[in-house]
Amino acid sequence: MSDLPVIRLRGDKERSLLRRHPWIFSGAILREESGIERGETVDVVGEDHSFLARGAYSPSSQIRVRVWSFEENEQIDASFLQRRIERAVSARSSLATGTTALRLVNAESDGLPGLIVDRYGDVVVCQFLAAGTERWRDVIVNAVLQATDAASIYERSDADVRSKEGLEVRTGLLAGQEPPKLVEIVEHGRRFLVDVRGGHKTGFYIDQRFGRDAAARWCGGRRVLNAFSYTGGFAVAALGGGAASVLSIDTSADALELARRNVELNACEGEAEFVEGDVFAVLRRYRDARRSFDAIVLDPPKFADSRAQVDRAARGYKDINLLAFKLLAPGGILLTFSCSGLIAPDLFQKIVADAALDARRDAQIVERLGQPPDHPIATSFPEGAYLKGLVCRVAQ
């Protein structure tokens, strides 16, 4: 046994660690030493004092320890972090074809809990979302720089989850030169301008690559409603796939302006319209006006941040999908998504099915969508499977 601080678990709470799940909740702890610092490495042992894991301690979070390693002889140091980062980046080397934007490190599923690293061309954006990665921040930045040779490494540690870890929001340049206001990326022939400094998440929804590809396939010749449009990813894909028109709705005027620029950047044919407003309210207005569309894309923000919010989130998904089914023309296509990890795939399908039933529309699921391979899901960490998508076709 090492000389690290020790966290001792209750006997009935050891099973998840034996199955290599990387989270230890506060309620599983039988005893912990006093004076453990935020982000400090601890040994986790069973009730019989047998070694179980080694992880980072977070006194403010319900997830009290996030596991670095299940190997007792593995030391958590700069070399360990560099190996993990190099392994993650190397695993993406075969995934970079056709895109200059991809995820390089996907947190727990890459054995680096609380660390997100996304690449946009020569700019790499990092998020430090847990106490452990925060403690090793400088070491991680150096390891990312060595593994990527990026021109810029920029920090976007401004996600709400940091407050649960007792961490303050922080953004800014970490290494290299200041990135431009907008970084241009290319994804399967589509060009996008990305605001890495102030855009959602790290600037762009890289995880929706498969969704955008699906929009290009399904929207040809159709009149498309693109709800929660953000900076126009689905609009560009649908128009590039031959959509007759795309109407994009978002609450953010800035996002819509960038969406307009992205459509212009791609010299898209077909009509593009941009509407600022609350999506729920706008779609109700369209329903009351008896408008219809041949295809609708629903890619809302996360509706559930905790289990206590699941019921409310389910009602939100039901409402928005019900409105969409009512707005679809006969034979129309619905591309609907949920990025709420707490909404399980079977629950999401049930919500969509109930929405179709209440709208009195017969619908079929013709395609299922999820995360691309640069967003892997560790087999021991099912929570990593957060993105769900269904392509539904309503009857003629």
Backbone torsions as a table, in degrees:
resi	resn	phi	psi	omega
1	MET	NA	141.3	-179.2
2	SER	-78.0	179.8	177.6
3	ASP	-97.4	18.0	178.0
4	LEU	-72.7	156.3	172.8
5	PRO	-57.2	151.0	-173.2
6	VAL	-117.6	134.9	171.5
7	ILE	-111.6	122.9	-177.9
8	ARG	-107.0	129.0	-177.1
9	LEU	-94.0	157.2	170.9
10	ARG	-69.5	146.6	-175.9
11	GLY	-58.4	-33.3	-178.2
12	ASP	-85.3	4.6	-178.6
13	LYS	-114.1	12.5	-175.6
14	GLU	-87.5	-19.9	-169.5
15	ARG	-59.2	-42.3	-177.5
16	SER	-62.9	-36.1	178.0
17	LEU	-69.8	-36.5	176.8
18	LEU	-64.0	-23.2	175.9
19	ARG	-95.1	9.5	174.1
20	ARG	65.6	32.9	170.8
21	HIS	-77.5	135.0	-168.7
22	PRO	-86.6	5.5	-177.9
23	TRP	-113.2	139.3	173.4
24	ILE	-124.2	116.2	-178.0
25	PHE	-85.6	156.0	-175.6
26	SER	-58.2	-35.4	-178.4
27	GLY	-69.3	-12.7	179.7
28	ALA	-86.0	-8.5	-171.8
29	ILE	-88.5	128.1	175.2
30	LEU	-85.7	-43.3	-179.1
31	ARG	-155.2	141.5	174.5
32	GLU	-136.9	147.2	179.4
33	GLU	-69.4	152.0	177.3
34	SER	-82.8	156.2	174.2
35	GLY	80.9	13.1	178.5
36	ILE	-73.6	131.2	-177.4
37	GLU	-82.0	154.8	178.3
38	ARG	-59.8	124.9	179.0
39	GLY	84.2	-3.7	-178.3
40	GLU	-67.3	147.0	178.4
41	THR	-77.8	133.0	-179.5
42	VAL	-129.1	156.2	169.7
43	ASP	-94.7	135.6	177.5
44	VAL	-108.1	125.8	-177.2
45	VAL	-124.2	160.8	177.4
46	GLY	-79.2	178.2	179.6
47	GLU	-61.8	-27.0	177.4
48	ASP	-90.3	11.6	177.8
49	HIS	73.8	9.8	177.4
50	SER	-75.2	143.4	-178.3
51	PHE	-66.3	136.0	177.3
52	LEU	-120.0	-43.5	-175.4
53	ALA	-166.6	170.7	176.5
54	ARG	-132.2	127.4	-174.4
55	GLY	-151.8	-174.2	-177.7
56	ALA	-101.1	132.4	-176.0
57	TYR	-89.7	136.3	178.8
58	SER	-132.6	100.5	-174.5
59	PRO	-67.9	-20.5	-175.6
60	SER	-92.2	-18.9	-171.5
61	SER	-97.1	150.6	170.7
62	GLN	-65.0	-29.5	170.7
63	ILE	-83.6	92.3	-170.1
64	ARG	-72.4	-32.2	178.3
65	VAL	-136.7	133.5	171.7
66	ARG	-110.7	125.6	-169.2
67	VAL	-77.4	129.2	170.5
68	TRP	-85.7	-44.7	-172.3
69	SER	-151.4	149.6	174.3
70	PHE	-104.4	7.0	-178.4
71	GLU	-100.8	122.7	-175.5
72	GLU	-66.5	-28.5	-177.9
73	ASN	-91.1	8.1	-178.6
74	GLU	-98.5	117.4	-179.4
75	GLN	-86.5	138.3	179.0
76	ILE	-92.4	103.1	-177.7
77	ASP	-147.6	-171.0	-178.0
78	ALA	-60.6	-38.9	-179.8
79	SER	-65.3	-39.4	177.9
80	PHE	-60.1	-49.0	-178.2
81	LEU	-65.3	-38.7	178.6
82	GLN	-64.4	-40.6	178.3
83	ARG	-62.6	-43.8	-179.1
84	ARG	-64.3	-42.9	-179.4
85	ILE	-67.3	-43.8	177.4
86	GLU	-60.8	-39.6	179.0
87	ARG	-63.7	-44.0	-179.2
88	ALA	-65.3	-46.1	-179.0
89	VAL	-65.0	-42.0	179.4
90	SER	-62.1	-36.0	-179.5
91	ALA	-65.4	-20.6	179.2
92	ARG	-89.2	-4.9	-173.0
93	SER	-60.5	-31.0	-179.7
94	SER	-89.8	-1.0	-176.1
95	LEU	-101.8	-3.7	-171.9
96	ALA	-82.2	-2.1	-178.2
97	THR	-67.6	130.9	175.6
98	GLY	84.2	-5.0	-179.7
99	THR	-145.9	144.7	174.7
100	THR	-106.8	10.3	177.1
101	ALA	-128.9	124.4	178.3
102	LEU	-159.7	161.5	177.0
103	ARG	-85.3	129.7	179.9
104	LEU	-96.5	-33.5	178.8
105	VAL	-134.4	125.3	-177.3
106	ASN	-115.7	56.2	169.3
107	ALA	51.3	-130.5	-174.0
108	GLU	-55.2	-35.2	-176.7
109	SER	-70.9	-13.3	172.3
110	ASP	-108.6	15.1	178.9
111	GLY	72.0	21.6	180.0
112	LEU	-132.0	74.1	-172.7
113	PRO	-56.1	130.3	176.1
114	GLY	81.0	10.9	179.8
115	LEU	-118.0	123.0	173.4
116	ILE	-116.7	131.5	175.7
117	VAL	-132.4	117.1	179.2
118	ASP	-116.7	144.7	179.8
119	ARG	-113.8	131.3	173.4
120	TYR	-124.4	91.8	-176.4
121	GLY	61.7	-121.4	-179.8
122	ASP	-89.3	2.7	-178.9
123	VAL	-107.6	128.6	176.1
124	VAL	-111.8	133.6	-179.0
125	VAL	-116.3	129.8	-178.3
126	CYS	-114.3	143.1	169.9
127	GLN	-123.8	125.9	176.5
128	PHE	-105.6	102.5	-167.3
129	LEU	-108.4	2.5	-178.6
130	ALA	-141.5	161.9	-174.6
131	ALA	-61.3	-35.9	-178.2
132	GLY	-67.2	-47.5	179.3
133	THR	-66.9	-32.4	176.9
134	GLU	-62.4	-42.4	-178.9
135	ARG	-64.3	-33.4	-177.3
136	TRP	-101.3	21.2	-171.1
137	ARG	-53.9	-50.7	-176.7
138	ASP	-64.1	-40.3	178.1
139	VAL	-63.6	-41.9	-179.7
140	ILE	-64.9	-42.5	179.0
141	VAL	-59.3	-45.1	178.7
142	ASN	-62.9	-40.1	180.0
143	ALA	-67.4	-39.8	178.0
144	VAL	-65.0	-41.2	179.4
145	LEU	-61.5	-43.0	179.6
146	GLN	-67.8	-36.6	-175.9
147	ALA	-77.7	-23.6	-173.1
148	THR	-115.0	-24.0	-174.0
149	ASP	53.7	40.3	-178.0
150	ALA	-72.3	151.5	175.6
151	ALA	-74.9	-30.7	-179.3
152	SER	-140.8	138.5	168.6
153	ILE	-121.7	119.3	-173.3
154	TYR	-118.8	143.0	-178.3
155	GLU	-101.1	134.3	174.0
156	ARG	-128.8	57.4	178.7
157	SER	-86.9	62.0	-177.3
158	ASP	-122.8	21.7	178.0
159	ALA	-80.4	149.7	-177.2
160	ASP	-60.5	-28.1	-175.9
161	VAL	-61.7	-23.2	179.4
162	ARG	-62.0	-31.5	179.2
163	SER	-64.5	-32.4	177.8
164	LYS	-69.8	-20.0	177.7
165	GLU	-94.8	2.5	-178.0
166	GLY	73.2	26.8	-176.5
167	LEU	-112.7	144.4	177.4
168	GLU	-83.1	156.8	175.8
169	VAL	-68.4	140.4	177.6
170	ARG	-150.5	134.7	174.2
171	THR	-137.2	159.6	175.7
172	GLY	143.0	174.7	-178.4
173	LEU	-70.2	132.9	178.1
174	LEU	-104.4	-36.2	-178.5
175	ALA	-162.1	153.7	177.9
176	GLY	78.8	-155.2	-175.9
177	GLN	-93.3	155.1	178.4
178	GLU	-61.0	128.3	-179.6
179	PRO	-70.4	155.3	176.8
180	PRO	-65.0	162.1	179.1
181	LYS	-55.6	-43.0	178.1
182	LEU	-127.2	130.2	179.2
183	VAL	-104.4	129.1	178.9
184	GLU	-89.1	131.5	175.3
185	ILE	-122.0	163.1	176.3
186	VAL	-127.6	129.5	179.9
187	GLU	-132.1	109.2	178.9
188	HIS	48.7	45.5	177.7
189	GLY	85.6	-9.6	178.8
190	ARG	-92.5	136.3	-178.8
191	ARG	-106.0	137.3	180.0
192	PHE	-137.7	143.8	170.3
193	LEU	-96.4	129.3	-173.7
194	VAL	-119.6	129.8	175.5
195	ASP	-92.3	91.6	-176.9
196	VAL	-73.6	-18.8	-177.7
197	ARG	-84.4	-34.4	-173.9
198	GLY	-134.1	0.4	-179.4
199	GLY	-73.7	170.7	178.2
200	HIS	-58.8	146.8	178.8
201	LYS	54.5	-118.0	176.0
202	THR	-100.1	9.5	176.5
203	GLY	129.7	-27.3	-174.0
204	PHE	-156.4	153.0	177.7
205	TYR	-86.8	78.8	179.9
206	ILE	-59.9	-33.3	-175.3
207	ASP	-67.5	-11.6	-179.0
208	GLN	-94.8	22.6	-179.5
209	ARG	-57.9	-46.2	179.3
210	PHE	-66.2	-35.1	177.9
211	GLY	-64.2	-42.9	178.4
212	ARG	-65.6	-39.2	176.2
213	ASP	-60.5	-40.0	179.7
214	ALA	-65.7	-39.8	178.3
215	ALA	-60.7	-40.6	178.2
216	ALA	-62.3	-36.6	-178.8
217	ARG	-74.6	-39.1	-168.8
218	TRP	-94.6	-15.5	-170.5
219	CYS	-99.9	3.3	-178.9
220	GLY	-55.8	128.0	177.5
221	GLY	74.7	2.6	-173.9
222	ARG	-101.1	157.1	170.0
223	ARG	-89.7	117.0	-167.7
224	VAL	-111.7	136.7	169.4
225	LEU	-106.1	121.6	-176.5
226	ASN	-112.3	97.1	-175.5
227	ALA	-90.6	146.6	-174.7
228	PHE	56.1	54.0	-164.8
229	SER	-73.5	-22.8	-175.7
230	TYR	52.4	-127.1	-173.8
231	THR	-96.2	21.6	168.1
232	GLY	89.4	20.1	-180.0
233	GLY	-57.2	-48.6	-179.8
234	PHE	-72.5	-31.9	178.2
235	ALA	-62.5	-47.5	179.7
236	VAL	-62.5	-42.4	-179.0
237	ALA	-65.0	-44.6	-178.7
238	ALA	-65.4	-44.9	178.8
239	LEU	-65.0	-38.6	176.9
240	GLY	-64.7	-26.6	177.2
241	GLY	-86.3	3.8	175.1
242	GLY	99.3	17.4	177.7
243	ALA	-59.0	142.3	178.4
244	ALA	-69.9	-36.9	178.8
245	SER	-159.8	155.0	175.2
246	VAL	-136.9	124.1	174.1
247	LEU	-105.6	115.7	-176.4
248	SER	-104.7	133.6	-179.4
249	ILE	-121.4	133.9	174.6
250	ASP	-156.1	157.2	178.9
251	THR	-79.9	-16.8	-173.2
252	SER	-99.6	119.6	176.4
253	ALA	-65.6	-36.9	179.7
254	ASP	-64.7	-42.2	179.1
255	ALA	-64.2	-40.9	179.9
256	LEU	-66.6	-35.5	177.3
257	GLU	-64.7	-41.0	177.4
258	LEU	-69.2	-34.2	175.0
259	ALA	-61.2	-42.1	177.8
260	ARG	-60.4	-44.1	179.7
261	ARG	-64.4	-37.5	179.2
262	ASN	-67.0	-38.7	175.7
263	VAL	-62.7	-45.0	179.2
264	GLU	-64.4	-37.7	-179.0
265	LEU	-60.2	-32.5	-177.3
266	ASN	-94.3	4.5	179.6
267	ALA	47.2	46.2	-175.6
268	CYS	-69.1	137.8	169.4
269	GLU	-84.7	166.3	-176.4
270	GLY	91.7	156.8	-176.0
271	GLU	-82.5	136.3	177.2
272	ALA	-122.8	127.2	179.0
273	GLU	-126.9	145.8	-175.6
274	PHE	-129.2	127.2	-176.0
275	VAL	-124.6	122.9	176.3
276	GLU	-89.6	128.5	178.6
277	GLY	164.0	170.0	175.9
278	ASP	-70.9	125.3	-173.1
279	VAL	-60.5	-44.3	-178.9
280	PHE	-58.7	-46.2	-178.3
281	ALA	-66.8	-42.4	-179.3
282	VAL	-64.5	-44.0	-179.3
283	LEU	-66.8	-33.7	175.4
284	ARG	-65.9	-38.3	177.9
285	ARG	-64.8	-41.2	178.1
286	TYR	-65.8	-39.5	177.7
287	ARG	-60.5	-46.7	-178.5
288	ASP	-65.0	-29.1	178.4
289	ALA	-85.7	1.4	179.0
290	ARG	59.9	37.2	173.5
291	ARG	-76.5	158.5	177.4
292	SER	-143.7	156.6	-179.5
293	PHE	-136.8	153.8	179.8
294	ASP	-86.0	-20.2	177.6
295	ALA	-151.9	143.7	178.7
296	ILE	-133.8	134.8	175.1
297	VAL	-111.0	125.4	175.6
298	LEU	-117.5	107.7	177.6
299	ASP	-128.7	69.7	-174.7
300	PRO	-74.6	163.7	173.8
301	PRO	-68.0	172.1	-179.7
302	LYS	-63.5	126.5	-179.1
303	PHE	-93.4	-17.1	-176.2
304	ALA	-129.6	117.0	176.1
305	ASP	-101.0	-11.6	179.9
306	SER	-149.7	163.6	-179.4
307	ARG	-62.4	-28.9	179.2
308	ALA	-66.0	-18.6	-177.7
309	GLN	-98.8	1.3	-173.7
310	VAL	-63.6	-44.8	-178.4
311	ASP	-62.8	-44.0	178.6
312	ARG	-63.9	-40.4	178.7
313	ALA	-63.2	-42.5	179.6
314	ALA	-60.2	-38.9	177.5
315	ARG	-65.5	-38.3	177.5
316	GLY	-63.9	-44.4	178.0
317	TYR	-64.8	-39.6	179.1
318	LYS	-61.8	-46.0	-177.2
319	ASP	-61.0	-48.1	-174.9
320	ILE	-69.7	-35.3	177.9
321	ASN	-73.6	-33.8	176.0
322	LEU	-62.1	-45.4	177.3
323	LEU	-60.5	-41.6	-178.9
324	ALA	-63.6	-44.9	179.9
325	PHE	-61.8	-35.9	179.3
326	LYS	-70.4	-25.2	-178.8
327	LEU	-89.8	-10.2	-177.2
328	LEU	-80.2	135.4	173.7
329	ALA	-72.5	158.7	175.7
330	PRO	-52.6	134.4	-176.8
331	GLY	78.7	7.8	-177.4
332	GLY	-72.4	162.4	-177.0
333	ILE	-115.7	132.8	174.5
334	LEU	-115.2	121.1	170.8
335	LEU	-104.1	107.9	-173.1
336	THR	-123.3	139.2	-172.2
337	PHE	-133.0	155.9	168.2
338	SER	-137.2	128.8	174.8
339	CYS	-106.8	14.8	176.9
340	SER	-84.1	110.3	-178.2
341	GLY	-61.3	-26.6	-178.5
342	LEU	-79.2	-9.8	173.0
343	ILE	-93.0	103.8	-176.5
344	ALA	-66.8	154.6	-178.7
345	PRO	-55.9	-41.1	-179.3
346	ASP	-68.3	-34.7	176.2
347	LEU	-67.0	-42.4	179.9
348	PHE	-62.4	-42.8	178.5
349	GLN	-62.4	-40.1	179.0
350	LYS	-63.9	-41.4	178.5
351	ILE	-59.5	-46.2	-179.8
352	VAL	-65.3	-41.2	178.9
353	ALA	-63.0	-42.8	179.0
354	ASP	-65.1	-35.8	178.1
355	ALA	-64.7	-43.0	177.9
356	ALA	-63.4	-41.1	179.2
357	LEU	-61.3	-47.3	-178.7
358	ASP	-67.2	-28.4	177.4
359	ALA	-82.3	-3.9	-178.8
360	ARG	59.0	43.7	177.2
361	ARG	-119.0	134.0	171.3
362	ASP	-83.4	125.8	-175.1
363	ALA	-135.0	152.8	176.5
364	GLN	-124.7	143.4	170.0
365	ILE	-86.0	117.5	-177.2
366	VAL	-107.1	-10.7	177.5
367	GLU	-162.5	143.9	173.3
368	ARG	-112.4	142.5	-176.5
369	LEU	-129.5	155.8	178.8
370	GLY	-157.9	-154.9	-175.9
371	GLN	-77.3	144.1	174.8
372	PRO	-73.5	168.2	-172.3
373	PRO	-67.3	-14.8	174.2
374	ASP	-80.0	-0.6	171.5
375	HIS	-116.8	63.9	-173.8
376	PRO	-66.3	161.6	179.4
377	ILE	-122.5	112.8	177.7
378	ALA	-61.9	137.9	-178.5
379	THR	-62.4	-24.3	178.9
380	SER	-90.1	0.7	-175.3
381	PHE	-133.3	73.6	-177.4
382	PRO	-62.5	-21.0	177.5
383	GLU	-60.7	-18.6	179.4
384	GLY	-70.0	-14.3	179.3
385	ALA	-90.4	78.5	-173.8
386	TYR	-96.7	-28.3	-173.2
387	LEU	-93.4	125.3	-179.8
388	LYS	-129.7	138.3	178.4
389	GLY	-141.3	142.7	176.5
390	LEU	-127.7	133.8	169.5
391	VAL	-102.6	116.8	-176.4
392	CYS	-116.3	142.5	177.5
393	ARG	-117.7	128.8	177.4
394	VAL	-91.6	154.9	-175.0
395	ALA	-67.3	153.9	176.3
396	GLN	-67.1	NA	NA
